[in-house]
Amino acid sequence: MAPQIIYEHSLIVVMEANNNLRQYAFDNINDMELAGRSFKNSAVLVYLRSNNEESILLRIKFDENSKVIASDTLKRYTIFKSSPEQLKTAINDAKEFCPAETYGLILWSHGTSWAPPDSKRIVTRSFGEDQGDQMDIIDLKNAIPTGFEYIIFDACNMASIEVLWEFKEKTKYIIASPTEVLASGFPYGKVLPYLTSREPDLQNVAVQYFEHYQSYTGHMQSASVTLLNTIELTKLSSLCANLYYDNKSIGIPSRSNVQRLDYTEDFPVPQFDFINYLELNFPLSELGPIRNQLARTIIYKKATDYFLGKPISYFSGLTCFIPEPDDFYLNYYKTLKWYKDSRTDFLF
């Protein structure tokens, strides 16, 4: 038996597309196949969930036919509902089929930041909608293995400090959007050449994403993207804890006039610009250390001037939730690690 090839890099893409994004998943896979010439000593694997009966694990191979998915099927899974445990199995299988010196992960699906699934009041989608059901972001985090060079969220509103804090132990770098992501998602034909090497060029991935949508006109000219170094998040949390402790007497922060970065109707948990929230609620003279640390944390950030026709007037690259005392999601929010570790409880 011939020894197994060890690739320089394997990129694993988890596509939860058993929902209204199904056709976009097929389009994205065809774009990946068109980029197949650039893979060299790297592998791209896609776990695709697009129907109720089964999911498949594909290894992407070069193919110029944009109407047909020609990639090899490595494994089929007979499952009737998505789960974090199934994603863990698929990721581990992908690593066994294409072991590599380094790994990257893309999580592709619907997303609503940290919003809890199956709310009785509002139908939400925390991540990976399948037949109307969703995964809890904490369960998803717990199921995903550690050791990735990067995680990219091709899903809406995942560049919130709460989500990033949950995933910071899993990877060195994260690319995510503080706003929604249009259904067409990342332009994989343009970004895969920068991801399929032992040392991926993540800044160019973020640049390509932004410039792709910036080149459009009208509502298609809607995008935001952030690339950050997860190691720097811990210091940011400590600085926030100090700020909150020193200003306990201010009371509960206000949402008034803070830049919103969620733009779709009935978004379950409002997303506010992180620095704008601090500026409007705390003494400006005390924000210098947090600004400086954020500059060390964020490697690249960019947003279009408008998103779906609404202005983005203030953009720091991160969003946050601003709790209210009677908020429907407050009890759930208090279970998130950011709430505890940043000592947001000082304000309540």
Number of C-alpha atoms within 10 A of each C-alpha: 3 4 5 10 11 16 18 19 26 28 27 26 26 23 26 25 24 23 19 15 19 17 15 14 23 19 17 19 25 26 22 27 26 21 21 22 12 16 20 13 15 23 25 25 26 25 27 24 25 21 17 15 11 15 25 18 25 23 21 23 21 17 18 15 12 16 9 13 19 18 19 13 14 15 15 14 14 10 14 13 18 21 18 19 14 15 18 16 13 25 22 15 16 25 16 11 18 22 20 19 11 20 25 21 23 19 19 24 28 28 25 26 33 26 23 22 20 16 13 7 8 11 16 23 27 27 27 30 23 24 15 13 19 22 21 19 25 18 12 19 17 15 17 19 13 14 13 18 19 25 23 22 25 26 28 24 28 31 29 24 21 20 23 22 20 18 21 20 16 19 20 18 24 27 27 28 30 31 32 28 24 18 16 14 21 24 17 22 17 18 20 24 20 18 24 24 21 17 12 18 15 21 17 16 23 24 17 18 21 23 15 17 21 17 10 11 9 10 14 17 21 26 26 28 26 24 25 27 18 20 15 17 20 15 16 19 22 15 18 19 20 14 22 20 16 13 16 14 10 12 12 16 16 14 17 9 10 20 20 23 26 23 17 11 6 11 16 22 20 20 26 25 25 22 22 18 22 19 14 15 18 16 12 10 8 15 16 10 15 19 15 11 17 20 15 15 20 21 16 18 22 19 25 18 17 17 24 15 13 12 14 18 12 17 22 18 28 29 30 23 21 20 21 14 10 8 12 14 16 13 11 12 19 14 11 17 15 19 19 15 15 22 19 21 14 19 15 12
